[in-house]
């Protein structure tokens, strides 16, 4: 009669093989378990137990012995510290500070702190962003090089968030809504609960604040700060651009005080002529924000004279006229 082995015995026999497999790079491109553990602990401010580490890294129960061995080796190497069966990252071993720039396709590039001008940025795939966003200050771990020879890295820790408020289009759902960012470099949507929507209507341009950046599996959550209006109108588009670029919508108090002290120009200096009595015409519309600099030009036609406004660029590009 063949004696059946218990589940514990079967796991025990497979244990060393499993531990070696966990140490190697996985078939789906995952880094070794030691690097995954070190990267995870680098994101934690407080000591973390083995059980929590395994849970957050989605490790099976059969990997506990391998995980404990790796934790012991990391402690001996001085990369992590241990206190009361909990572990904490020890400094920023092997990590580099960088600023992240995302693309509209989801991946990004990290410019290292103190990077030379002739050095290329580090490629960060979408799977290695670790919930980081465009403009964030991060700590990265350099993994190696891509097939094209560019260095590749992975975000380990987010030091400072760059995007806290953003503009976009509100998309109404059954019980809540979402913000679709206007900036193509923010490839995510922001979940907005009904009570935080300010009764925004579907398709309305809004300004929102991110209240929770979420996780790699769950996107950020936010609240509506302002209802901007119809995104197809020019005034709203200008407002969205100003909010995205953090431009001021009013002059500082000192500037306004200085304008109160200005006196109107009543006389012309030498070499200037007063043409205020002539009706002026400009090619710029009534709502234009950038007015073309004109030059007065008089043309004699019979017994009458006409005065025209010409752009400086037209005069400079036609020196023969």
Secondary structure as UniProt FT lines:
FT   HELIX           7..23
FT   TURN            27..28
FT   HELIX           33..42
FT   STRAND          48..49
FT   HELIX           50..56
FT   TURN            57..58
FT   HELIX           61..63
FT   HELIX           64..76
FT   TURN            77..78
FT   STRAND          80..83
FT   TURN            84..85
FT   STRAND          86..89
FT   TURN            93..94
FT   STRAND          96..102
FT   TURN            104..105
FT   STRAND          108..112
FT   TURN            113..114
FT   TURN            117..118
FT   STRAND          122..124
FT   HELIX           126..128
FT   TURN            130..131
FT   TURN            134..135
FT   STRAND          137..145
FT   TURN            147..148
FT   STRAND          151..160
FT   STRAND          165..172
FT   STRAND          176..181
FT   TURN            184..185
FT   STRAND          189..193
FT   HELIX           194..196
FT   TURN            197..199
FT   TURN            202..203
FT   STRAND          204..212
FT   STRAND          221..230
FT   TURN            231..232
FT   HELIX           234..244
FT   TURN            245..246
FT   HELIX           253..260
FT   TURN            270..271
FT   TURN            276..277
FT   TURN            286..287
FT   STRAND          294..301
FT   TURN            302..303
FT   STRAND          304..311
FT   HELIX           312..317
FT   TURN            319..320
//
